[in-house]
């Protein structure tokens, strides 16, 4: 029988991995919330125009 061996993955420093994860989360949030931001921006612009 073969001796159990750990699978060696690409070893990155933990700070780099954290940064990558944070960037992915920020990108996901930006993509998912963009329609909501656009909606509120249109609403704000509408109200700004209505008070002129």
mmCIF entry with sequence, helices, sheets and N, C-alpha, C, O atoms, coordinates in Angstrom:
data_MODEL
# 
_entry.id   MODEL 
# 
_entity.id                         1 
_entity.type                       polymer 
_entity.pdbx_number_of_molecules   1 
# 
_entity_poly.entity_id                      1 
_entity_poly.type                           'polypeptide(L)' 
_entity_poly.nstd_linkage                   no 
_entity_poly.nstd_monomer                   no 
_entity_poly.pdbx_seq_one_letter_code       
;(UNK)(UNK)(UNK)(UNK)(UNK)(UNK)(UNK)(UNK)(UNK)(UNK)(UNK)(UNK)(UNK)(UNK)(UNK)(UNK)
(UNK)(UNK)(UNK)(UNK)(UNK)(UNK)(UNK)(UNK)(UNK)(UNK)(UNK)(UNK)(UNK)(UNK)(UNK)(UNK)
(UNK)(UNK)(UNK)(UNK)(UNK)(UNK)(UNK)(UNK)(UNK)(UNK)(UNK)(UNK)(UNK)(UNK)(UNK)(UNK)
(UNK)(UNK)(UNK)(UNK)
;
_entity_poly.pdbx_seq_one_letter_code_can   XXXXXXXXXXXXXXXXXXXXXXXXXXXXXXXXXXXXXXXXXXXXXXXXXXXX 
_entity_poly.pdbx_strand_id                 A 
# 
loop_
_entity_poly_seq.entity_id 
_entity_poly_seq.num 
_entity_poly_seq.mon_id 
_entity_poly_seq.hetero 
1 1  UNK n 
1 2  UNK n 
1 3  UNK n 
1 4  UNK n 
1 5  UNK n 
1 6  UNK n 
1 7  UNK n 
1 8  UNK n 
1 9  UNK n 
1 10 UNK n 
1 11 UNK n 
1 12 UNK n 
1 13 UNK n 
1 14 UNK n 
1 15 UNK n 
1 16 UNK n 
1 17 UNK n 
1 18 UNK n 
1 19 UNK n 
1 20 UNK n 
1 21 UNK n 
1 22 UNK n 
1 23 UNK n 
1 24 UNK n 
1 25 UNK n 
1 26 UNK n 
1 27 UNK n 
1 28 UNK n 
1 29 UNK n 
1 30 UNK n 
1 31 UNK n 
1 32 UNK n 
1 33 UNK n 
1 34 UNK n 
1 35 UNK n 
1 36 UNK n 
1 37 UNK n 
1 38 UNK n 
1 39 UNK n 
1 40 UNK n 
1 41 UNK n 
1 42 UNK n 
1 43 UNK n 
1 44 UNK n 
1 45 UNK n 
1 46 UNK n 
1 47 UNK n 
1 48 UNK n 
1 49 UNK n 
1 50 UNK n 
1 51 UNK n 
1 52 UNK n 
# 
_struct_asym.id          A 
_struct_asym.entity_id   1 
# 
_struct_conf.conf_type_id            HELX_P 
_struct_conf.id                      HELX_P1 
_struct_conf.pdbx_PDB_helix_id       AA1 
_struct_conf.beg_label_comp_id       UNK 
_struct_conf.beg_label_asym_id       A 
_struct_conf.beg_label_seq_id        14 
_struct_conf.pdbx_beg_PDB_ins_code   ? 
_struct_conf.end_label_comp_id       UNK 
_struct_conf.end_label_asym_id       A 
_struct_conf.end_label_seq_id        50 
_struct_conf.pdbx_end_PDB_ins_code   ? 
_struct_conf.beg_auth_comp_id        UNK 
_struct_conf.beg_auth_asym_id        A 
_struct_conf.beg_auth_seq_id         14 
_struct_conf.end_auth_comp_id        UNK 
_struct_conf.end_auth_asym_id        A 
_struct_conf.end_auth_seq_id         50 
_struct_conf.pdbx_PDB_helix_class    1 
_struct_conf.details                 ? 
_struct_conf.pdbx_PDB_helix_length   37 
# 
_struct_conf_type.id          HELX_P 
_struct_conf_type.criteria    ? 
_struct_conf_type.reference   ? 
# 
loop_
_atom_site.group_PDB 
_atom_site.id 
_atom_site.type_symbol 
_atom_site.label_atom_id 
_atom_site.label_alt_id 
_atom_site.label_comp_id 
_atom_site.label_asym_id 
_atom_site.label_entity_id 
_atom_site.label_seq_id 
_atom_site.pdbx_PDB_ins_code 
_atom_site.Cartn_x 
_atom_site.Cartn_y 
_atom_site.Cartn_z 
_atom_site.occupancy 
_atom_site.B_iso_or_equiv 
_atom_site.pdbx_formal_charge 
_atom_site.auth_seq_id 
_atom_site.auth_comp_id 
_atom_site.auth_asym_id 
_atom_site.auth_atom_id 
_atom_site.pdbx_PDB_model_num 
ATOM 1   N N  . UNK A 1 1  ? 0.836   -1.202 0.000   1.00 0.00 ? 1  UNK A N  1 
ATOM 2   C CA . UNK A 1 1  ? 0.000   0.000  0.000   1.00 0.00 ? 1  UNK A CA 1 
ATOM 3   C C  . UNK A 1 1  ? 0.866   1.245  0.000   1.00 0.00 ? 1  UNK A C  1 
ATOM 4   O O  . UNK A 1 1  ? 1.957   1.283  0.570   1.00 0.00 ? 1  UNK A O  1 
ATOM 5   N N  . UNK A 1 2  ? 0.345   2.243  -0.650  1.00 0.00 ? 2  UNK A N  1 
ATOM 6   C CA . UNK A 1 2  ? 1.090   3.498  -0.696  1.00 0.00 ? 2  UNK A CA 1 
ATOM 7   C C  . UNK A 1 2  ? 0.873   4.274  0.596   1.00 0.00 ? 2  UNK A C  1 
ATOM 8   O O  . UNK A 1 2  ? -0.178  4.214  1.234   1.00 0.00 ? 2  UNK A O  1 
ATOM 9   N N  . UNK A 1 3  ? 1.895   4.983  0.934   1.00 0.00 ? 3  UNK A N  1 
ATOM 10  C CA . UNK A 1 3  ? 1.798   5.857  2.104   1.00 0.00 ? 3  UNK A CA 1 
ATOM 11  C C  . UNK A 1 3  ? 0.891   7.045  1.763   1.00 0.00 ? 3  UNK A C  1 
ATOM 12  O O  . UNK A 1 3  ? 0.967   7.591  0.662   1.00 0.00 ? 3  UNK A O  1 
ATOM 13  N N  . UNK A 1 4  ? 0.035   7.440  2.710   1.00 0.00 ? 4  UNK A N  1 
ATOM 14  C CA . UNK A 1 4  ? -0.838  8.597  2.490   1.00 0.00 ? 4  UNK A CA 1 
ATOM 15  C C  . UNK A 1 4  ? 0.014   9.840  2.292   1.00 0.00 ? 4  UNK A C  1 
ATOM 16  O O  . UNK A 1 4  ? 0.918   10.126 3.077   1.00 0.00 ? 4  UNK A O  1 
ATOM 17  N N  . UNK A 1 5  ? -0.290  10.567 1.240   1.00 0.00 ? 5  UNK A N  1 
ATOM 18  C CA . UNK A 1 5  ? 0.457   11.790 0.967   1.00 0.00 ? 5  UNK A CA 1 
ATOM 19  C C  . UNK A 1 5  ? -0.513  12.959 0.869   1.00 0.00 ? 5  UNK A C  1 
ATOM 20  O O  . UNK A 1 5  ? -1.610  12.840 0.322   1.00 0.00 ? 5  UNK A O  1 
ATOM 21  N N  . UNK A 1 6  ? -0.091  14.057 1.399   1.00 0.00 ? 6  UNK A N  1 
ATOM 22  C CA . UNK A 1 6  ? -0.905  15.258 1.285   1.00 0.00 ? 6  UNK A CA 1 
ATOM 23  C C  . UNK A 1 6  ? -0.829  15.775 -0.147  1.00 0.00 ? 6  UNK A C  1 
ATOM 24  O O  . UNK A 1 6  ? 0.220   15.733 -0.789  1.00 0.00 ? 6  UNK A O  1 
ATOM 25  N N  . UNK A 1 7  ? -1.940  16.250 -0.618  1.00 0.00 ? 7  UNK A N  1 
ATOM 26  C CA . UNK A 1 7  ? -1.946  16.855 -1.946  1.00 0.00 ? 7  UNK A CA 1 
ATOM 27  C C  . UNK A 1 7  ? -1.451  18.284 -1.786  1.00 0.00 ? 7  UNK A C  1 
ATOM 28  O O  . UNK A 1 7  ? -2.029  19.069 -1.035  1.00 0.00 ? 7  UNK A O  1 
ATOM 29  N N  . UNK A 1 8  ? -0.405  18.608 -2.478  1.00 0.00 ? 8  UNK A N  1 
ATOM 30  C CA . UNK A 1 8  ? 0.170   19.938 -2.365  1.00 0.00 ? 8  UNK A CA 1 
ATOM 31  C C  . UNK A 1 8  ? -0.486  20.865 -3.395  1.00 0.00 ? 8  UNK A C  1 
ATOM 32  O O  . UNK A 1 8  ? -0.365  20.669 -4.605  1.00 0.00 ? 8  UNK A O  1 
ATOM 33  N N  . UNK A 1 9  ? -1.163  21.850 -2.890  1.00 0.00 ? 9  UNK A N  1 
ATOM 34  C CA . UNK A 1 9  ? -1.793  22.831 -3.758  1.00 0.00 ? 9  UNK A CA 1 
ATOM 35  C C  . UNK A 1 9  ? -0.847  24.010 -3.922  1.00 0.00 ? 9  UNK A C  1 
ATOM 36  O O  . UNK A 1 9  ? 0.194   24.098 -3.270  1.00 0.00 ? 9  UNK A O  1 
ATOM 37  N N  . UNK A 1 10 ? -1.233  24.894 -4.796  1.00 0.00 ? 10 UNK A N  1 
ATOM 38  C CA . UNK A 1 10 ? -0.442  26.105 -4.968  1.00 0.00 ? 10 UNK A CA 1 
ATOM 39  C C  . UNK A 1 10 ? -0.423  26.850 -3.636  1.00 0.00 ? 10 UNK A C  1 
ATOM 40  O O  . UNK A 1 10 ? -1.453  27.341 -3.175  1.00 0.00 ? 10 UNK A O  1 
ATOM 41  N N  . UNK A 1 11 ? 0.728   26.929 -3.039  1.00 0.00 ? 11 UNK A N  1 
ATOM 42  C CA . UNK A 1 11 ? 0.820   27.545 -1.711  1.00 0.00 ? 11 UNK A CA 1 
ATOM 43  C C  . UNK A 1 11 ? 1.040   29.045 -1.849  1.00 0.00 ? 11 UNK A C  1 
ATOM 44  O O  . UNK A 1 11 ? 2.105   29.505 -2.260  1.00 0.00 ? 11 UNK A O  1 
ATOM 45  N N  . UNK A 1 12 ? 0.010   29.781 -1.498  1.00 0.00 ? 12 UNK A N  1 
ATOM 46  C CA . UNK A 1 12 ? 0.106   31.234 -1.497  1.00 0.00 ? 12 UNK A CA 1 
ATOM 47  C C  . UNK A 1 12 ? 0.105   31.690 -0.049  1.00 0.00 ? 12 UNK A C  1 
ATOM 48  O O  . UNK A 1 12 ? -0.447  31.012 0.817   1.00 0.00 ? 12 UNK A O  1 
ATOM 49  N N  . UNK A 1 13 ? 0.703   32.802 0.213   1.00 0.00 ? 13 UNK A N  1 
ATOM 50  C CA . UNK A 1 13 ? 0.618   33.335 1.570   1.00 0.00 ? 13 UNK A CA 1 
ATOM 51  C C  . UNK A 1 13 ? -0.845  33.649 1.908   1.00 0.00 ? 13 UNK A C  1 
ATOM 52  O O  . UNK A 1 13 ? -1.625  34.035 1.037   1.00 0.00 ? 13 UNK A O  1 
ATOM 53  N N  . UNK A 1 14 ? -1.192  33.483 3.150   1.00 0.00 ? 14 UNK A N  1 
ATOM 54  C CA . UNK A 1 14 ? -2.589  33.658 3.542   1.00 0.00 ? 14 UNK A CA 1 
ATOM 55  C C  . UNK A 1 14 ? -3.094  35.066 3.250   1.00 0.00 ? 14 UNK A C  1 
ATOM 56  O O  . UNK A 1 14 ? -4.268  35.232 2.921   1.00 0.00 ? 14 UNK A O  1 
ATOM 57  N N  . UNK A 1 15 ? -2.256  36.066 3.359   1.00 0.00 ? 15 UNK A N  1 
ATOM 58  C CA . UNK A 1 15 ? -2.700  37.436 3.072   1.00 0.00 ? 15 UNK A CA 1 
ATOM 59  C C  . UNK A 1 15 ? -3.120  37.584 1.609   1.00 0.00 ? 15 UNK A C  1 
ATOM 60  O O  . UNK A 1 15 ? -4.092  38.272 1.298   1.00 0.00 ? 15 UNK A O  1 
ATOM 61  N N  . UNK A 1 16 ? -2.391  36.942 0.734   1.00 0.00 ? 16 UNK A N  1 
ATOM 62  C CA . UNK A 1 16 ? -2.723  37.016 -0.688  1.00 0.00 ? 16 UNK A CA 1 
ATOM 63  C C  . UNK A 1 16 ? -4.047  36.306 -0.959  1.00 0.00 ? 16 UNK A C  1 
ATOM 64  O O  . UNK A 1 16 ? -4.863  36.786 -1.745  1.00 0.00 ? 16 UNK A O  1 
ATOM 65  N N  . UNK A 1 17 ? -4.255  35.179 -0.318  1.00 0.00 ? 17 UNK A N  1 
ATOM 66  C CA . UNK A 1 17 ? -5.513  34.442 -0.480  1.00 0.00 ? 17 UNK A CA 1 
ATOM 67  C C  . UNK A 1 17 ? -6.673  35.281 0.053   1.00 0.00 ? 17 UNK A C  1 
ATOM 68  O O  . UNK A 1 17 ? -7.722  35.362 -0.586  1.00 0.00 ? 17 UNK A O  1 
ATOM 69  N N  . UNK A 1 18 ? -6.492  35.904 1.216   1.00 0.00 ? 18 UNK A N  1 
ATOM 70  C CA . UNK A 1 18 ? -7.544  36.758 1.775   1.00 0.00 ? 18 UNK A CA 1 
ATOM 71  C C  . UNK A 1 18 ? -7.877  37.891 0.821   1.00 0.00 ? 18 UNK A C  1 
ATOM 72  O O  . UNK A 1 18 ? -9.047  38.201 0.593   1.00 0.00 ? 18 UNK A O  1 
ATOM 73  N N  . UNK A 1 19 ? -6.842  38.505 0.265   1.00 0.00 ? 19 UNK A N  1 
ATOM 74  C CA . UNK A 1 19 ? -7.063  39.628 -0.663  1.00 0.00 ? 19 UNK A CA 1 
ATOM 75  C C  . UNK A 1 19 ? -7.841  39.168 -1.880  1.00 0.00 ? 19 UNK A C  1 
ATOM 76  O O  . UNK A 1 19 ? -8.755  39.856 -2.334  1.00 0.00 ? 19 UNK A O  1 
ATOM 77  N N  . UNK A 1 20 ? -7.481  37.998 -2.414  1.00 0.00 ? 20 UNK A N  1 
ATOM 78  C CA . UNK A 1 20 ? -8.194  37.465 -3.575  1.00 0.00 ? 20 UNK A CA 1 
ATOM 79  C C  . UNK A 1 20 ? -9.666  37.212 -3.252  1.00 0.00 ? 20 UNK A C  1 
ATOM 80  O O  . UNK A 1 20 ? -10.546 37.530 -4.052  1.00 0.00 ? 20 UNK A O  1 
ATOM 81  N N  . UNK A 1 21 ? -9.929  36.642 -2.084  1.00 0.00 ? 21 UNK A N  1 
ATOM 82  C CA . UNK A 1 21 ? -11.312 36.354 -1.689  1.00 0.00 ? 21 UNK A CA 1 
ATOM 83  C C  . UNK A 1 21 ? -12.093 37.649 -1.534  1.00 0.00 ? 21 UNK A C  1 
ATOM 84  O O  . UNK A 1 21 ? -13.234 37.746 -1.986  1.00 0.00 ? 21 UNK A O  1 
ATOM 85  N N  . UNK A 1 22 ? -11.490 38.639 -0.900  1.00 0.00 ? 22 UNK A N  1 
ATOM 86  C CA . UNK A 1 22 ? -12.161 39.924 -0.700  1.00 0.00 ? 22 UNK A CA 1 
ATOM 87  C C  . UNK A 1 22 ? -12.462 40.581 -2.046  1.00 0.00 ? 22 UNK A C  1 
ATOM 88  O O  . UNK A 1 22 ? -13.539 41.148 -2.230  1.00 0.00 ? 22 UNK A O  1 
ATOM 89  N N  . UNK A 1 23 ? -11.526 40.509 -2.979  1.00 0.00 ? 23 UNK A N  1 
ATOM 90  C CA . UNK A 1 23 ? -11.764 41.091 -4.299  1.00 0.00 ? 23 UNK A CA 1 
ATOM 91  C C  . UNK A 1 23 ? -12.916 40.389 -5.011  1.00 0.00 ? 23 UNK A C  1 
ATOM 92  O O  . UNK A 1 23 ? -13.737 41.039 -5.658  1.00 0.00 ? 23 UNK A O  1 
ATOM 93  N N  . UNK A 1 24 ? -12.979 39.064 -4.891  1.00 0.00 ? 24 UNK A N  1 
ATOM 94  C CA . UNK A 1 24 ? -14.069 38.320 -5.527  1.00 0.00 ? 24 UNK A CA 1 
ATOM 95  C C  . UNK A 1 24 ? -15.412 38.706 -4.915  1.00 0.00 ? 24 UNK A C  1 
ATOM 96  O O  . UNK A 1 24 ? -16.397 38.879 -5.633  1.00 0.00 ? 24 UNK A O  1 
ATOM 97  N N  . UNK A 1 25 ? -15.452 38.838 -3.596  1.00 0.00 ? 25 UNK A N  1 
ATOM 98  C CA . UNK A 1 25 ? -16.700 39.213 -2.925  1.00 0.00 ? 25 UNK A CA 1 
ATOM 99  C C  . UNK A 1 25 ? -17.113 40.621 -3.338  1.00 0.00 ? 25 UNK A C  1 
ATOM 100 O O  . UNK A 1 25 ? -18.287 40.861 -3.621  1.00 0.00 ? 25 UNK A O  1 
ATOM 101 N N  . UNK A 1 26 ? -16.164 41.555 -3.378  1.00 0.00 ? 26 UNK A N  1 
ATOM 102 C CA . UNK A 1 26 ? -16.491 42.923 -3.777  1.00 0.00 ? 26 UNK A CA 1 
ATOM 103 C C  . UNK A 1 26 ? -17.010 42.973 -5.203  1.00 0.00 ? 26 UNK A C  1 
ATOM 104 O O  . UNK A 1 26 ? -17.958 43.703 -5.495  1.00 0.00 ? 26 UNK A O  1 
ATOM 105 N N  . UNK A 1 27 ? -16.399 42.207 -6.088  1.00 0.00 ? 27 UNK A N  1 
ATOM 106 C CA . UNK A 1 27 ? -16.848 42.175 -7.478  1.00 0.00 ? 27 UNK A CA 1 
ATOM 107 C C  . UNK A 1 27 ? -18.266 41.613 -7.565  1.00 0.00 ? 27 UNK A C  1 
ATOM 108 O O  . UNK A 1 27 ? -19.102 42.143 -8.296  1.00 0.00 ? 27 UNK A O  1 
ATOM 109 N N  . UNK A 1 28 ? -18.536 40.544 -6.823  1.00 0.00 ? 28 UNK A N  1 
ATOM 110 C CA . UNK A 1 28 ? -19.868 39.932 -6.811  1.00 0.00 ? 28 UNK A CA 1 
ATOM 111 C C  . UNK A 1 28 ? -20.905 40.929 -6.302  1.00 0.00 ? 28 UNK A C  1 
ATOM 112 O O  . UNK A 1 28 ? -21.983 41.059 -6.883  1.00 0.00 ? 28 UNK A O  1 
ATOM 113 N N  . UNK A 1 29 ? -20.582 41.627 -5.225  1.00 0.00 ? 29 UNK A N  1 
ATOM 114 C CA . UNK A 1 29 ? -21.506 42.606 -4.659  1.00 0.00 ? 29 UNK A CA 1 
ATOM 115 C C  . UNK A 1 29 ? -21.762 43.731 -5.662  1.00 0.00 ? 29 UNK A C  1 
ATOM 116 O O  . UNK A 1 29 ? -22.903 44.155 -5.846  1.00 0.00 ? 29 UNK A O  1 
ATOM 117 N N  . UNK A 1 30 ? -20.704 44.211 -6.306  1.00 0.00 ? 30 UNK A N  1 
ATOM 118 C CA . UNK A 1 30 ? -20.863 45.280 -7.298  1.00 0.00 ? 30 UNK A CA 1 
ATOM 119 C C  . UNK A 1 30 ? -21.800 44.848 -8.414  1.00 0.00 ? 30 UNK A C  1 
ATOM 120 O O  . UNK A 1 30 ? -22.679 45.605 -8.826  1.00 0.00 ? 30 UNK A O  1 
ATOM 121 N N  . UNK A 1 31 ? -21.609 43.624 -8.904  1.00 0.00 ? 31 UNK A N  1 
ATOM 122 C CA . UNK A 1 31 ? -22.421 43.134 -10.021 1.00 0.00 ? 31 UNK A CA 1 
ATOM 123 C C  . UNK A 1 31 ? -23.879 42.958 -9.587  1.00 0.00 ? 31 UNK A C  1 
ATOM 124 O O  . UNK A 1 31 ? -24.794 43.340 -10.316 1.00 0.00 ? 31 UNK A O  1 
ATOM 125 N N  . UNK A 1 32 ? -24.092 42.387 -8.413  1.00 0.00 ? 32 UNK A N  1 
ATOM 126 C CA . UNK A 1 32 ? -25.455 42.104 -7.959  1.00 0.00 ? 32 UNK A CA 1 
ATOM 127 C C  . UNK A 1 32 ? -26.209 43.353 -7.537  1.00 0.00 ? 32 UNK A C  1 
ATOM 128 O O  . UNK A 1 32 ? -27.427 43.425 -7.702  1.00 0.00 ? 32 UNK A O  1 
ATOM 129 N N  . UNK A 1 33 ? -25.509 44.332 -6.999  1.00 0.00 ? 33 UNK A N  1 
ATOM 130 C CA . UNK A 1 33 ? -26.191 45.516 -6.482  1.00 0.00 ? 33 UNK A CA 1 
ATOM 131 C C  . UNK A 1 33 ? -26.262 46.672 -7.472  1.00 0.00 ? 33 UNK A C  1 
ATOM 132 O O  . UNK A 1 33 ? -26.884 47.695 -7.184  1.00 0.00 ? 33 UNK A O  1 
ATOM 133 N N  . UNK A 1 34 ? -25.645 46.524 -8.614  1.00 0.00 ? 34 UNK A N  1 
ATOM 134 C CA . UNK A 1 34 ? -25.650 47.622 -9.585  1.00 0.00 ? 34 UNK A CA 1 
ATOM 135 C C  . UNK A 1 34 ? -27.074 48.031 -9.995  1.00 0.00 ? 34 UNK A C  1 
ATOM 136 O O  . UNK A 1 34 ? -27.359 49.227 -10.057 1.00 0.00 ? 34 UNK A O  1 
ATOM 137 N N  . UNK A 1 35 ? -27.968 47.084 -10.274 1.00 0.00 ? 35 UNK A N  1 
ATOM 138 C CA . UNK A 1 35 ? -29.340 47.500 -10.605 1.00 0.00 ? 35 UNK A CA 1 
ATOM 139 C C  . UNK A 1 35 ? -30.011 48.275 -9.475  1.00 0.00 ? 35 UNK A C  1 
ATOM 140 O O  . UNK A 1 35 ? -30.760 49.217 -9.734  1.00 0.00 ? 35 UNK A O  1 
ATOM 141 N N  . UNK A 1 36 ? -29.752 47.893 -8.237  1.00 0.00 ? 36 UNK A N  1 
ATOM 142 C CA . UNK A 1 36 ? -30.333 48.596 -7.092  1.00 0.00 ? 36 UNK A CA 1 
ATOM 143 C C  . UNK A 1 36 ? -29.777 50.013 -7.014  1.00 0.00 ? 36 UNK A C  1 
ATOM 144 O O  . UNK A 1 36 ? -30.529 50.964 -6.798  1.00 0.00 ? 36 UNK A O  1 
ATOM 145 N N  . UNK A 1 37 ? -28.472 50.157 -7.187  1.00 0.00 ? 37 UNK A N  1 
ATOM 146 C CA . UNK A 1 37 ? -27.868 51.487 -7.169  1.00 0.00 ? 37 UNK A CA 1 
ATOM 147 C C  . UNK A 1 37 ? -28.437 52.350 -8.293  1.00 0.00 ? 37 UNK A C  1 
ATOM 148 O O  . UNK A 1 37 ? -28.724 53.531 -8.096  1.00 0.00 ? 37 UNK A O  1 
ATOM 149 N N  . UNK A 1 38 ? -28.596 51.759 -9.455  1.00 0.00 ? 38 UNK A N  1 
ATOM 150 C CA . UNK A 1 38 ? -29.148 52.512 -10.582 1.00 0.00 ? 38 UNK A CA 1 
ATOM 151 C C  . UNK A 1 38 ? -30.570 52.970 -10.284 1.00 0.00 ? 38 UNK A C  1 
ATOM 152 O O  . UNK A 1 38 ? -30.941 54.098 -10.607 1.00 0.00 ? 38 UNK A O  1 
ATOM 153 N N  . UNK A 1 39 ? -31.358 52.108 -9.678  1.00 0.00 ? 39 UNK A N  1 
ATOM 154 C CA . UNK A 1 39 ? -32.741 52.451 -9.331  1.00 0.00 ? 39 UNK A CA 1 
ATOM 155 C C  . UNK A 1 39 ? -32.765 53.656 -8.383  1.00 0.00 ? 39 UNK A C  1 
ATOM 156 O O  . UNK A 1 39 ? -33.498 54.619 -8.608  1.00 0.00 ? 39 UNK A O  1 
ATOM 157 N N  . UNK A 1 40 ? -31.961 53.587 -7.329  1.00 0.00 ? 40 UNK A N  1 
ATOM 158 C CA . UNK A 1 40 ? -31.965 54.677 -6.355  1.00 0.00 ? 40 UNK A CA 1 
ATOM 159 C C  . UNK A 1 40 ? -31.413 55.969 -6.957  1.00 0.00 ? 40 UNK A C  1 
ATOM 160 O O  . UNK A 1 40 ? -31.851 57.064 -6.603  1.00 0.00 ? 40 UNK A O  1 
ATOM 161 N N  . UNK A 1 41 ? -30.472 55.835 -7.845  1.00 0.00 ? 41 UNK A N  1 
ATOM 162 C CA . UNK A 1 41 ? -29.936 57.031 -8.496  1.00 0.00 ? 41 UNK A CA 1 
ATOM 163 C C  . UNK A 1 41 ? -31.021 57.692 -9.359  1.00 0.00 ? 41 UNK A C  1 
ATOM 164 O O  . UNK A 1 41 ? -31.152 58.916 -9.361  1.00 0.00 ? 41 UNK A O  1 
ATOM 165 N N  . UNK A 1 42 ? -31.786 56.890 -10.080 1.00 0.00 ? 42 UNK A N  1 
ATOM 166 C CA . UNK A 1 42 ? -32.872 57.442 -10.882 1.00 0.00 ? 42 UNK A CA 1 
ATOM 167 C C  . UNK A 1 42 ? -33.910 58.111 -9.993  1.00 0.00 ? 42 UNK A C  1 
ATOM 168 O O  . UNK A 1 42 ? -34.403 59.194 -10.310 1.00 0.00 ? 42 UNK A O  1 
ATOM 169 N N  . UNK A 1 43 ? -34.240 57.466 -8.885  1.00 0.00 ? 43 UNK A N  1 
ATOM 170 C CA . UNK A 1 43 ? -35.212 58.046 -7.951  1.00 0.00 ? 43 UNK A CA 1 
ATOM 171 C C  . UNK A 1 43 ? -34.701 59.379 -7.416  1.00 0.00 ? 43 UNK A C  1 
ATOM 172 O O  . UNK A 1 43 ? -35.441 60.362 -7.369  1.00 0.00 ? 43 UNK A O  1 
ATOM 173 N N  . UNK A 1 44 ? -33.444 59.404 -7.017  1.00 0.00 ? 44 UNK A N  1 
ATOM 174 C CA . UNK A 1 44 ? -32.866 60.629 -6.468  1.00 0.00 ? 44 UNK A CA 1 
ATOM 175 C C  . UNK A 1 44 ? -32.871 61.728 -7.523  1.00 0.00 ? 44 UNK A C  1 
ATOM 176 O O  . UNK A 1 44 ? -33.227 62.871 -7.233  1.00 0.00 ? 44 UNK A O  1 
ATOM 177 N N  . UNK A 1 45 ? -32.480 61.387 -8.735  1.00 0.00 ? 45 UNK A N  1 
ATOM 178 C CA . UNK A 1 45 ? -32.473 62.376 -9.811  1.00 0.00 ? 45 UNK A CA 1 
ATOM 179 C C  . UNK A 1 45 ? -33.879 62.899 -10.072 1.00 0.00 ? 45 UNK A C  1 
ATOM 180 O O  . UNK A 1 45 ? -34.067 64.093 -10.307 1.00 0.00 ? 45 UNK A O  1 
ATOM 181 N N  . UNK A 1 46 ? -34.854 62.020 -10.030 1.00 0.00 ? 46 UNK A N  1 
ATOM 182 C CA . UNK A 1 46 ? -36.242 62.428 -10.247 1.00 0.00 ? 46 UNK A CA 1 
ATOM 183 C C  . UNK A 1 46 ? -36.678 63.414 -9.170  1.00 0.00 ? 46 UNK A C  1 
ATOM 184 O O  . UNK A 1 46 ? -37.260 64.455 -9.474  1.00 0.00 ? 46 UNK A O  1 
ATOM 185 N N  . UNK A 1 47 ? -36.397 63.086 -7.914  1.00 0.00 ? 47 UNK A N  1 
ATOM 186 C CA . UNK A 1 47 ? -36.798 63.973 -6.824  1.00 0.00 ? 47 UNK A CA 1 
ATOM 187 C C  . UNK A 1 47 ? -36.041 65.288 -6.871  1.00 0.00 ? 47 UNK A C  1 
ATOM 188 O O  . UNK A 1 47 ? -36.603 66.338 -6.561  1.00 0.00 ? 47 UNK A O  1 
ATOM 189 N N  . UNK A 1 48 ? -34.774 65.243 -7.253  1.00 0.00 ? 48 UNK A N  1 
ATOM 190 C CA . UNK A 1 48 ? -34.010 66.484 -7.383  1.00 0.00 ? 48 UNK A CA 1 
ATOM 191 C C  . UNK A 1 48 ? -34.638 67.394 -8.441  1.00 0.00 ? 48 UNK A C  1 
ATOM 192 O O  . UNK A 1 48 ? -34.733 68.606 -8.250  1.00 0.00 ? 48 UNK A O  1 
ATOM 193 N N  . UNK A 1 49 ? -35.060 66.806 -9.541  1.00 0.00 ? 49 UNK A N  1 
ATOM 194 C CA . UNK A 1 49 ? -35.676 67.588 -10.613 1.00 0.00 ? 49 UNK A CA 1 
ATOM 195 C C  . UNK A 1 49 ? -37.039 68.123 -10.203 1.00 0.00 ? 49 UNK A C  1 
ATOM 196 O O  . UNK A 1 49 ? -37.422 69.225 -10.598 1.00 0.00 ? 49 UNK A O  1 
ATOM 197 N N  . UNK A 1 50 ? -37.767 67.353 -9.419  1.00 0.00 ? 50 UNK A N  1 
ATOM 198 C CA . UNK A 1 50 ? -39.115 67.765 -9.060  1.00 0.00 ? 50 UNK A CA 1 
ATOM 199 C C  . UNK A 1 50 ? -39.119 68.947 -8.083  1.00 0.00 ? 50 UNK A C  1 
ATOM 200 O O  . UNK A 1 50 ? -40.110 69.670 -7.981  1.00 0.00 ? 50 UNK A O  1 
ATOM 201 N N  . UNK A 1 51 ? -38.014 69.137 -7.372  1.00 0.00 ? 51 UNK A N  1 
ATOM 202 C CA . UNK A 1 51 ? -37.965 70.251 -6.419  1.00 0.00 ? 51 UNK A CA 1 
ATOM 203 C C  . UNK A 1 51 ? -37.420 71.525 -7.033  1.00 0.00 ? 51 UNK A C  1 
ATOM 204 O O  . UNK A 1 51 ? -37.365 72.557 -6.364  1.00 0.00 ? 51 UNK A O  1 
ATOM 205 N N  . UNK A 1 52 ? -37.025 71.475 -8.264  1.00 0.00 ? 52 UNK A N  1 
ATOM 206 C CA . UNK A 1 52 ? -36.495 72.681 -8.901  1.00 0.00 ? 52 UNK A CA 1 
ATOM 207 C C  . UNK A 1 52 ? -37.582 73.641 -9.282  1.00 0.00 ? 52 UNK A C  1 
ATOM 208 O O  . UNK A 1 52 ? -37.300 74.707 -9.829  1.00 0.00 ? 52 UNK A O  1 
# 
